[in-house]
Amino acid sequence: MVFIMYFRKKINSLINIVFQSNAKNNIKNAYQRHNLKKGPRIVVIGGGTGLSILLRGIKEYTSNITAIVAVTDDGGSSGRLRGQFGILPPGDLRNCLVALADTEPIMERLFDYRFTQGKELVGHNLGNLLITAMVDLTGSFETAINELGKVLAIRGRVLPPTFADLVLAAELVDGSMIKGESYIAKSKKPIKKVFLIPGICEPSSDAIKAIKEADAIILGPGSLYTSIIPNLLVPGIVEAIQEAKATKMYVCNVMTQPGETKNYKASEHLKAVYSHSLPGLVDYMIVNNQKAASFVKGEDDIEEIKYVEIDQDKIAKMSVKLLQAPLIQENNYNLHSSKKLASMILQLILKKKGG
């Protein structure tokens, strides 16, 4: 409780400083923001690093963005805060807030700062602590996210699919069961399906409304079973996507992931999405077709990771239009390029809208 008491005393002065900084920035960028308000209404669904990469590109074209972010994380700083204070895990939500920020770079660095010393602080991210403190101040997780969105002057908004306290569980191909997102991500056994505990929860009304009013709905990129699919398991989300008149897309990951999607081809990624939602849920599948001679392998990756193979014949049988292009970053061959991916998506949206 020591650090929460500290942040309760300091957060108001921090917010005042940030608002003063943003005042100058807001005047400077007023014309740009006016144009961004005319952009298409886009809903992105997922979590983790992949979603924040996409948001950094999309925000250059429109401010009518709603990021619906999975809230089943139970590891690291998010897991500790979730267990200690009974709040939704803040980490992925924080990543998306920072990705959508239209503020001074120092504020992004501040929100992403991770403590390396201090018995209770070590390992915690400052942005996560600020969200926790704001929840304590306002008494509402929803209000806390909205207020911090104002602090960062984000282009759009960030929402969880539900405000319920959920646990992600998985049934593996061998019949065994795993509970907890962090344990699922570390498992080396193939996954048969994932599900929520409890299975019945109330979806966010704002998330449902955003989906129904969207011009485009984008699933991913992000960890298939632990970032994208958990959102689709919340009752009402899939039905809202199905009923929406929006252009619907699934962005396949650049690389396979150890355990979760080892040796998965592109069609197997889409098959997993469909098996946890509805066949034909999306209209387009976007896949990277660029390969680098080498790529960065994480220190904890024991199993081989590789570029996702595009099996066009199988995808052609899945009632989806395949779009492929070179989409990786120039300095990190493992990840999508924000600019390339966003440009491709916006061109498709404008083409569908006749723009």
GUDREN-922360 format. One record per residue (C-alpha): residue number from 1; x, y, z. Coordinates in pm, 1 decimal, padded with zeros to 6 digits. Layout:
REM residues N
+-------+----------+----------+----------+
| lumgu |       c1 |       c2 |       c3 |
+-------+----------+----------+----------+
|   NUM |        X |        Y |        Z |
...
+-------+----------+----------+----------+
***
This chain:
REM residues 355
+-------+----------+----------+----------+
| lumgu |       c1 |       c2 |       c3 |
+-------+----------+----------+----------+
|     1 |  00000.0 |  00000.0 |  00000.0 |
|     2 |  00300.2 |  00231.7 |  00042.1 |
|     3 |  00337.5 |  00318.8 | -00324.4 |
|     4 | -00039.0 |  00367.3 | -00372.7 |
|     5 | -00046.5 |  00619.2 | -00086.5 |
|     6 |  00249.9 |  00794.9 | -00246.6 |
|     7 |  00085.6 |  00815.1 | -00588.1 |
|     8 | -00243.2 |  00935.2 | -00437.1 |
|     9 | -00053.4 |  01240.0 | -00308.5 |
|    10 |  00144.8 |  01299.4 | -00629.1 |
|    11 | -00094.1 |  01219.3 | -00911.3 |
|    12 | -00284.9 |  01550.0 | -00906.1 |
|    13 |  00034.2 |  01756.1 | -00938.6 |
|    14 |  00153.1 |  01525.0 | -01217.5 |
|    15 | -00172.8 |  01567.3 | -01407.4 |
|    16 | -00150.1 |  01947.8 | -01376.1 |
|    17 |  00203.8 |  01947.3 | -01516.3 |
|    18 |  00101.0 |  01723.7 | -01806.5 |
|    19 | -00204.4 |  01933.6 | -01889.9 |
|    20 |  00011.7 |  02247.0 | -01902.6 |
|    21 |  00251.9 |  02068.8 | -02137.9 |
|    22 | -00033.4 |  01942.4 | -02352.0 |
|    23 | -00193.8 |  02288.1 | -02375.5 |
|    24 |  00086.2 |  02414.3 | -02601.2 |
|    25 |  00088.3 |  02089.5 | -02796.4 |
|    26 | -00289.4 |  02102.1 | -02843.8 |
|    27 | -00281.0 |  02452.6 | -02991.9 |
|    28 | -00000.4 |  02354.3 | -03224.7 |
|    29 | -00183.8 |  02047.6 | -03353.7 |
|    30 | -00540.1 |  02182.6 | -03360.2 |
|    31 | -00561.1 |  02178.2 | -03739.5 |
|    32 | -00429.4 |  01823.1 | -03760.5 |
|    33 | -00677.2 |  01702.0 | -03498.4 |
|    34 | -00962.2 |  01867.0 | -03686.9 |
|    35 | -00877.0 |  01664.5 | -03998.1 |
|    36 | -00828.1 |  01343.0 | -03802.0 |
|    37 | -01182.5 |  01375.2 | -03666.3 |
|    38 | -01307.0 |  01331.2 | -04023.7 |
|    39 | -01132.1 |  00994.7 | -04057.3 |
|    40 | -01305.4 |  00654.7 | -04068.3 |
|    41 | -01436.3 |  00489.8 | -03751.7 |
|    42 | -01203.6 |  00201.4 | -03680.8 |
|    43 | -01226.0 | -00063.1 | -03408.7 |
|    44 | -00916.4 | -00269.8 | -03338.7 |
|    45 | -00939.4 | -00581.7 | -03122.8 |
|    46 | -00652.4 | -00761.5 | -02955.1 |
|    47 | -00382.0 | -00687.9 | -02701.4 |
|    48 | -00010.6 | -00683.4 | -02636.3 |
|    49 |  00265.1 | -00550.4 | -02858.9 |
|    50 |  00094.2 | -00626.5 | -03189.9 |
|    51 | -00205.9 | -00404.4 | -03125.8 |
|    52 |  00002.5 | -00108.5 | -03008.5 |
|    53 |  00211.3 | -00131.0 | -03328.1 |
|    54 | -00101.8 | -00107.8 | -03541.7 |
|    55 | -00241.3 |  00181.3 | -03336.3 |
|    56 |  00073.0 |  00389.8 | -03387.2 |
|    57 |  00013.3 |  00373.1 | -03760.9 |
|    58 | -00366.3 |  00407.3 | -03765.0 |
|    59 | -00364.7 |  00721.9 | -03549.2 |
|    60 | -00191.1 |  00914.5 | -03830.2 |
|    61 | -00506.4 |  00879.1 | -04043.7 |
|    62 | -00795.2 |  00908.5 | -03799.8 |
|    63 | -00877.0 |  00985.8 | -03438.4 |
|    64 | -01200.7 |  00786.8 | -03453.6 |
|    65 | -01031.1 |  00480.6 | -03307.9 |
|    66 | -01157.2 |  00239.0 | -03045.5 |
|    67 | -00906.3 | -00015.1 | -02917.3 |
|    68 | -01073.9 | -00311.2 | -02747.7 |
|    69 | -00804.6 | -00474.4 | -02537.2 |
|    70 | -00803.4 | -00815.4 | -02367.9 |
|    71 | -00798.2 | -00810.1 | -01986.9 |
|    72 | -00696.9 | -01165.2 | -01892.5 |
|    73 | -00327.2 | -01098.0 | -01824.2 |
|    74 | -00211.5 | -01242.3 | -01491.7 |
|    75 |  00165.3 | -01212.7 | -01518.2 |
|    76 |  00431.2 | -00952.1 | -01439.7 |
|    77 |  00339.4 | -00611.0 | -01303.7 |
|    78 | -00020.4 | -00641.5 | -01426.9 |
|    79 | -00068.7 | -00972.3 | -01247.4 |
|    80 |  00074.4 | -00837.1 | -00922.3 |
|    81 | -00152.2 | -00531.1 | -00926.9 |
|    82 | -00450.8 | -00740.7 | -01026.4 |
|    83 | -00395.2 | -00978.6 | -00734.4 |
|    84 | -00318.9 | -00707.4 | -00478.5 |
|    85 | -00586.2 | -00451.1 | -00565.7 |
|    86 | -00853.5 | -00650.9 | -00746.4 |
|    87 | -00839.7 | -00433.4 | -01059.7 |
|    88 | -00830.4 | -00531.9 | -01425.2 |
|    89 | -00474.8 | -00593.6 | -01549.6 |
|    90 | -00353.4 | -00251.8 | -01670.3 |
|    91 | -00049.8 | -00344.8 | -01884.2 |
|    92 | -00197.8 | -00395.4 | -02231.1 |
|    93 | -00440.1 | -00106.6 | -02180.2 |
|    94 | -00143.9 |  00115.2 | -02088.3 |
|    95 |  00045.5 |  00006.3 | -02400.8 |
|    96 | -00248.3 |  00110.6 | -02617.7 |
|    97 | -00294.4 |  00442.9 | -02437.0 |
|    98 |  00071.0 |  00525.5 | -02500.0 |
|    99 |  00047.5 |  00408.4 | -02863.5 |
|   100 | -00242.7 |  00647.8 | -02925.9 |
|   101 | -00082.9 |  00937.9 | -02737.6 |
|   102 | -00059.7 |  01280.1 | -02899.5 |
|   103 |  00163.0 |  01431.1 | -02633.9 |
|   104 |  00527.4 |  01506.1 | -02560.2 |
|   105 |  00763.8 |  01206.1 | -02604.9 |
|   106 |  00880.3 |  01242.5 | -02244.6 |
|   107 |  00529.3 |  01152.3 | -02126.8 |
|   108 |  00534.8 |  00831.4 | -02328.3 |
|   109 |  00870.9 |  00745.0 | -02174.8 |
|   110 |  00734.5 |  00827.1 | -01829.7 |
|   111 |  00432.0 |  00600.0 | -01866.3 |
|   112 |  00654.5 |  00318.4 | -01994.9 |
|   113 |  00918.0 |  00359.5 | -01721.7 |
|   114 |  00985.1 |  00037.2 | -01528.9 |
|   115 |  01132.9 |  00046.9 | -01178.4 |
|   116 |  01453.2 | -00152.1 | -01127.5 |
|   117 |  01489.6 | -00102.1 | -00752.8 |
|   118 |  01276.8 | -00067.2 | -00444.5 |
|   119 |  01130.2 | -00370.6 | -00269.8 |
|   120 |  00767.5 | -00304.0 | -00362.2 |
|   121 |  00830.7 | -00108.2 | -00681.9 |
|   122 |  01085.0 | -00323.8 | -00865.4 |
|   123 |  00934.5 | -00472.4 | -01182.4 |
|   124 |  00637.4 | -00237.2 | -01179.4 |
|   125 |  00566.4 | -00004.2 | -01468.9 |
|   126 |  00489.7 |  00357.5 | -01377.6 |
|   127 |  00192.3 |  00369.8 | -01615.4 |
|   128 |  00044.8 |  00063.1 | -01446.4 |
|   129 |  00083.6 |  00230.0 | -01106.7 |
|   130 | -00076.8 |  00549.1 | -01233.4 |
|   131 | -00376.9 |  00352.8 | -01359.9 |
|   132 | -00400.6 |  00177.9 | -01021.1 |
|   133 | -00378.1 |  00509.6 | -00837.2 |
|   134 | -00640.0 |  00666.7 | -01064.3 |
|   135 | -00876.7 |  00375.2 | -00998.6 |
|   136 | -00827.8 |  00436.8 | -00626.7 |
|   137 | -00892.1 |  00809.5 | -00669.3 |
|   138 | -01200.5 |  00779.9 | -00889.3 |
|   139 | -01340.7 |  00448.2 | -00769.2 |
|   140 | -01387.5 |  00334.7 | -01129.6 |
|   141 | -01155.5 |  00153.0 | -01368.5 |
|   142 | -01348.1 |  00293.4 | -01664.5 |
|   143 | -01310.9 |  00649.8 | -01538.5 |
|   144 | -00942.3 |  00593.0 | -01464.9 |
|   145 | -00869.4 |  00487.1 | -01824.2 |
|   146 | -01068.7 |  00778.6 | -01964.2 |
|   147 | -00890.3 |  01033.1 | -01744.6 |
|   148 | -00544.9 |  00901.6 | -01828.6 |
|   149 | -00647.2 |  00909.4 | -02194.0 |
|   150 | -00701.6 |  01284.4 | -02148.2 |
|   151 | -00362.5 |  01318.3 | -01980.1 |
|   152 | -00198.0 |  01160.0 | -02284.4 |
|   153 | -00428.9 |  01340.5 | -02529.2 |
|   154 | -00489.4 |  01011.0 | -02707.9 |
|   155 | -00633.8 |  00994.9 | -03058.0 |
|   156 | -00929.1 |  00768.3 | -02990.6 |
|   157 | -01016.3 |  00564.1 | -02684.5 |
|   158 | -00917.7 |  00240.7 | -02515.1 |
|   159 | -01171.3 | -00005.6 | -02374.1 |
|   160 | -01175.3 | -00353.1 | -02223.9 |
|   161 | -01431.7 | -00591.9 | -02379.4 |
|   162 | -01574.8 | -00637.1 | -02028.6 |
|   163 | -01513.3 | -00504.2 | -01679.9 |
|   164 | -01555.4 | -00850.0 | -01526.7 |
|   165 | -01268.9 | -01024.5 | -01347.8 |
|   166 | -01186.0 | -01313.6 | -01580.7 |
|   167 | -00940.7 | -01603.2 | -01591.6 |
|   168 | -00827.3 | -01743.6 | -01926.1 |
|   169 | -00805.8 | -02122.9 | -01937.4 |
|   170 | -00699.6 | -02367.2 | -02207.8 |
|   171 | -00769.7 | -02724.6 | -02303.3 |
|   172 | -00464.2 | -02875.2 | -02468.2 |
|   173 | -00462.8 | -03131.4 | -02747.0 |
|   174 | -00352.7 | -03403.1 | -02501.9 |
|   175 | -00662.1 | -03337.6 | -02288.1 |
|   176 | -00486.3 | -03155.3 | -02004.2 |
|   177 | -00605.2 | -02817.9 | -01874.3 |
|   178 | -00420.2 | -02496.9 | -01789.6 |
|   179 | -00554.4 | -02193.8 | -01601.2 |
|   180 | -00399.3 | -01850.4 | -01633.0 |
|   181 | -00286.0 | -01656.4 | -01938.8 |
|   182 |  00078.8 | -01648.8 | -01832.6 |
|   183 |  00084.0 | -02027.4 | -01793.1 |
|   184 | -00084.5 | -02080.9 | -02129.3 |
|   185 |  00172.6 | -01860.4 | -02301.7 |
|   186 |  00456.1 | -02062.7 | -02148.3 |
|   187 |  00308.6 | -02404.3 | -02229.3 |
|   188 |  00490.2 | -02597.4 | -02500.3 |
|   189 |  00195.6 | -02824.2 | -02578.1 |
|   190 | -00049.6 | -02760.0 | -02867.3 |
|   191 | -00371.1 | -02580.3 | -02771.5 |
|   192 | -00710.9 | -02724.7 | -02859.5 |
|   193 | -00920.4 | -02434.0 | -02734.9 |
|   194 | -00925.4 | -02153.3 | -02480.9 |
|   195 | -01217.4 | -02037.0 | -02266.9 |
|   196 | -01305.8 | -01786.2 | -01996.6 |
|   197 | -01382.5 | -01849.4 | -01631.1 |
|   198 | -01654.6 | -01751.1 | -01564.8 |
|   199 | -01797.5 | -01808.7 | -01911.4 |
|   200 | -02083.2 | -01563.9 | -01861.4 |
|   201 | -02002.6 | -01195.6 | -01818.7 |
|   202 | -02141.6 | -00858.9 | -01920.9 |
|   203 | -01976.4 | -00697.9 | -02222.9 |
|   204 | -01881.1 | -00332.0 | -02220.8 |
|   205 | -02173.8 | -00137.2 | -02368.3 |
|   206 | -01932.0 |  00116.3 | -02518.4 |
|   207 | -01735.5 | -00163.0 | -02687.8 |
|   208 | -02052.6 | -00309.9 | -02839.4 |
|   209 | -02166.5 |  00033.2 | -02957.4 |
|   210 | -01828.4 |  00108.3 | -03117.5 |
|   211 | -01830.2 | -00223.4 | -03305.3 |
|   212 | -02179.9 | -00168.3 | -03441.1 |
|   213 | -02098.3 |  00184.6 | -03561.7 |
|   214 | -01756.1 |  00109.2 | -03709.6 |
|   215 | -01649.7 |  00154.0 | -04072.1 |
|   216 | -01382.6 | -00111.6 | -04018.5 |
|   217 | -01313.7 | -00379.2 | -03756.8 |
|   218 | -00963.8 | -00523.6 | -03730.2 |
|   219 | -00864.5 | -00834.3 | -03534.6 |
|   220 | -00495.4 | -00842.5 | -03444.8 |
|   221 | -00211.1 | -00854.2 | -03484.5 |
|   222 | -00117.2 | -01011.9 | -03152.1 |
|   223 | -00083.2 | -01341.2 | -02969.7 |
|   224 | -00355.7 | -01560.4 | -03116.1 |
|   225 | -00481.4 | -01746.0 | -02809.1 |
|   226 | -00391.8 | -01496.7 | -02536.0 |
|   227 | -00452.6 | -01153.8 | -02693.9 |
|   228 | -00702.1 | -01179.9 | -02981.1 |
|   229 | -00930.8 | -01472.6 | -02904.0 |
|   230 | -01004.0 | -01379.9 | -02537.6 |
|   231 | -01192.3 | -01071.5 | -02663.6 |
|   232 | -01408.1 | -01290.1 | -02888.9 |
|   233 | -01506.0 | -01511.1 | -02594.6 |
|   234 | -01687.0 | -01228.5 | -02415.7 |
|   235 | -02060.8 | -01276.8 | -02481.9 |
|   236 | -02198.0 | -01027.6 | -02734.5 |
|   237 | -01868.6 | -00931.4 | -02898.8 |
|   238 | -01882.2 | -01183.0 | -03185.8 |
|   239 | -02251.5 | -01116.9 | -03244.4 |
|   240 | -02185.8 | -00742.6 | -03266.4 |
|   241 | -01903.4 | -00799.2 | -03517.5 |
|   242 | -02125.2 | -01027.1 | -03724.7 |
|   243 | -02409.8 | -00773.9 | -03734.5 |
|   244 | -02186.8 | -00473.6 | -03808.4 |
|   245 | -02181.1 | -00337.9 | -04163.1 |
|   246 | -01809.4 | -00263.0 | -04129.0 |
|   247 | -01527.9 | -00403.5 | -04340.8 |
|   248 | -01383.2 | -00681.1 | -04123.4 |
|   249 | -01019.2 | -00786.4 | -04129.6 |
|   250 | -00787.4 | -01027.5 | -03954.2 |
|   251 | -00417.0 | -00934.7 | -03945.6 |
|   252 | -00208.9 | -01250.0 | -03916.2 |
|   253 |  00112.3 | -01236.4 | -03712.8 |
|   254 |  00446.7 | -01209.1 | -03890.4 |
|   255 |  00602.0 | -01494.2 | -03689.1 |
|   256 |  00482.8 | -01813.0 | -03524.0 |
|   257 |  00504.6 | -01819.7 | -03144.9 |
|   258 |  00663.4 | -02092.2 | -02931.0 |
|   259 |  00391.6 | -02307.9 | -02780.0 |
|   260 |  00086.7 | -02105.0 | -02887.0 |
|   261 |  00125.4 | -02130.0 | -03263.4 |
|   262 |  00432.0 | -02345.2 | -03323.5 |
|   263 |  00443.2 | -02446.8 | -03691.7 |
|   264 |  00106.7 | -02278.0 | -03760.3 |
|   265 |  00045.8 | -02174.2 | -04119.3 |
|   266 | -00170.2 | -01874.0 | -04203.0 |
|   267 | -00485.0 | -02082.9 | -04251.4 |
|   268 | -00442.3 | -02239.9 | -03907.1 |
|   269 | -00437.4 | -01895.8 | -03745.8 |
|   270 | -00765.6 | -01808.5 | -03916.0 |
|   271 | -00912.7 | -02150.1 | -03835.3 |
|   272 | -00846.0 | -02088.7 | -03464.3 |
|   273 | -01021.8 | -01750.5 | -03483.6 |
|   274 | -01322.0 | -01908.5 | -03654.8 |
|   275 | -01341.4 | -02205.1 | -03415.5 |
|   276 | -01368.5 | -01962.6 | -03122.8 |
|   277 | -01617.5 | -01733.6 | -03297.0 |
|   278 | -01799.7 | -01794.4 | -03624.8 |
|   279 | -01686.1 | -01918.0 | -03969.8 |
|   280 | -01671.0 | -01627.7 | -04213.9 |
|   281 | -01645.2 | -01366.0 | -03938.2 |
|   282 | -01395.3 | -01158.5 | -04138.3 |
|   283 | -01394.8 | -01044.5 | -04500.1 |
|   284 | -01019.7 | -01002.6 | -04547.5 |
|   285 | -00706.4 | -01169.6 | -04414.9 |
|   286 | -00387.6 | -00961.7 | -04423.6 |
|   287 | -00059.7 | -01154.1 | -04428.6 |
|   288 |  00302.5 | -01044.6 | -04455.8 |
|   289 |  00485.6 | -01205.8 | -04749.7 |
|   290 |  00828.0 | -01055.8 | -04683.7 |
|   291 |  01107.2 | -01260.7 | -04527.9 |
|   292 |  01441.9 | -01144.4 | -04398.0 |
|   293 |  01760.3 | -01347.5 | -04403.7 |
|   294 |  01770.0 | -01336.1 | -04024.1 |
|   295 |  01549.5 | -01226.0 | -03739.8 |
|   296 |  01575.1 | -01162.2 | -03366.8 |
|   297 |  01510.6 | -01462.2 | -03145.8 |
|   298 |  01401.5 | -01394.5 | -02789.5 |
|   299 |  01621.2 | -01516.4 | -02505.2 |
|   300 |  01340.5 | -01732.7 | -02365.9 |
|   301 |  01244.2 | -01889.2 | -02699.7 |
|   302 |  01357.2 | -02248.4 | -02665.8 |
|   303 |  01154.2 | -02369.9 | -02960.0 |
|   304 |  01204.8 | -02252.3 | -03315.4 |
|   305 |  01005.5 | -01955.6 | -03440.8 |
|   306 |  00965.9 | -01880.1 | -03808.4 |
|   307 |  00776.9 | -01668.6 | -04057.0 |
|   308 |  00413.2 | -01767.5 | -04097.4 |
|   309 |  00375.2 | -01964.6 | -04419.7 |
|   310 |  00095.8 | -01851.7 | -04653.9 |
|   311 | -00097.1 | -02162.3 | -04763.1 |
|   312 | -00314.9 | -01995.5 | -05024.8 |
|   313 | -00506.3 | -02309.3 | -05131.2 |
|   314 | -00648.5 | -02366.8 | -04783.2 |
|   315 | -00720.8 | -01999.5 | -04724.2 |
|   316 | -00913.9 | -01986.9 | -05052.7 |
|   317 | -01158.5 | -02240.8 | -04908.1 |
|   318 | -01230.4 | -02033.7 | -04596.7 |
|   319 | -01456.5 | -01763.2 | -04743.1 |
|   320 | -01202.5 | -01485.7 | -04696.9 |
|   321 | -01013.3 | -01259.6 | -04936.1 |
|   322 | -00638.1 | -01292.2 | -04891.3 |
|   323 | -00428.3 | -00974.4 | -04904.8 |
|   324 | -00051.8 | -01013.6 | -04886.5 |
|   325 |  00226.4 | -00755.3 | -04895.3 |
|   326 |  00573.5 | -00684.2 | -04753.1 |
|   327 |  00480.1 | -00553.4 | -04408.9 |
|   328 |  00776.3 | -00601.6 | -04174.2 |
|   329 |  00986.5 | -00332.4 | -04010.4 |
|   330 |  01320.5 | -00240.1 | -04159.2 |
|   331 |  01501.8 | -00266.8 | -03825.9 |
|   332 |  01302.8 | -00550.6 | -03664.0 |
|   333 |  01212.1 | -00831.0 | -03901.1 |
|   334 |  00993.6 | -01001.6 | -03638.9 |
|   335 |  00726.1 | -00732.3 | -03630.0 |
|   336 |  00487.4 | -00543.9 | -03854.2 |
|   337 |  00574.1 | -00196.0 | -03971.2 |
|   338 |  00320.1 |  00047.8 | -03828.1 |
|   339 |  00331.3 |  00264.8 | -04139.0 |
|   340 |  00309.8 | -00016.6 | -04394.9 |
|   341 |  00028.7 | -00199.9 | -04216.6 |
|   342 | -00176.9 |  00112.5 | -04146.9 |
|   343 | -00136.6 |  00236.3 | -04503.9 |
|   344 | -00258.5 | -00094.9 | -04646.1 |
|   345 | -00557.9 | -00103.1 | -04411.3 |
|   346 | -00659.2 |  00258.5 | -04478.8 |
|   347 | -00637.5 |  00207.6 | -04854.9 |
|   348 | -00872.9 | -00088.6 | -04822.8 |
|   349 | -01116.8 |  00104.1 | -04601.4 |
|   350 | -01127.9 |  00402.7 | -04838.1 |
|   351 | -01169.5 |  00176.8 | -05138.1 |
|   352 | -01468.3 |  00005.9 | -04973.2 |
|   353 | -01615.4 |  00346.9 | -04885.9 |
|   354 | -01565.6 |  00470.4 | -05239.4 |
|   355 | -01307.8 |  00730.9 | -05129.8 |
+-------+----------+----------+----------+
***
